[in-house]
């Protein structure tokens, strides 16, 4: 995988939203929901994206699929620049890229049977032969663990976990190469989450899929992903292998996220110290200058609040071949025991 050409390439990607548009001319304001993101995802890789709500994870996934348009930057899929392609080209792109949505209830049309829901991509991109569509729907339903005999049923007749499997079947129906999983397990019970994660892993191995896994649950990403990117206020602040993220996180925001992750062993949970961030996530309409995290950074407090954090934006740079970190003091350790990175071993 390391030698393969990237399937997804993002260079300085910016996605903007407009807010506050009213009857008064010029009242609208723009902010960067995704701010200068550069990323590579290789074929067969599962790349996880984690961060607080509103950090831009879903917007980044939608931009890759061209559901939302970028303001600047470049998006390449398998070497082809798709940043400004026409609608006819986007239709061909949809053949290779699909999305699994967060809500297993709202993402399925309640007036359509499972056969129509799963068969819709096949009708759109491949064939309108009803017998062929029905056969293909039966095959993909069986692959995701749904009885093909139930393809005439409607979404309300299934449980939440079964509905998410139907959503996965819809995404898999035309055998895409790349799937964005947007919080695909967050609305499900813990036991059902494990089943869906195992299903996604099985489908990746069987069909050679590439995933972008968007989640706020680091535990689920740990089971499935090869690498993880941490987002804050529209920017990637750390990208590294799963092992590196969990065993030796470098960015203070990554350390705080891991600190908040519950550990099932009560003795370990009682012994470790939490990193409690001060304040709230700043508004993207008034994003901080310099490092986007400096207003809440406990490491900056330990370093005596150096001016560089407020004035200079740190680049997402390689750190000894062990991942990329956007922090001026990522190699520094806390000066006291009051704030420490959690041990997850």
Buried (B, 14 or more C-beta within 10 A) or exposed (E): EEEEEBBBBBBEBBBBBEEEEEEEEEEEEEBBBBBBBBBBBBBBBBBBBBBBEBBBBBBBBBBBBBBBEBBEBBBBBBEEEBBEBEEEEBEEBBBBBBBBBBBBEEBBEEEBBBBBBBBBBBBBBBEEEEEEBBEBBBEBBEBBBBEBEBBEBBBEEBEBBBBBBBBBBBBBBBBBBBBBBBBBBBBBEEEBBBBBBEBBBEBBEEEEBBBBBBBBBBBBBBBBBBBBBBBBBBBBBBBBBBEBBBEEBBBBBBBBBBBEEEBEEEEEEEEBEEBEBEEEBBEBEEBBEBBBBBBBBBBBBBBEEEEBBBEBBBEBEEBEEEBBBBBBBBEEEBEEEEBBBBEBE
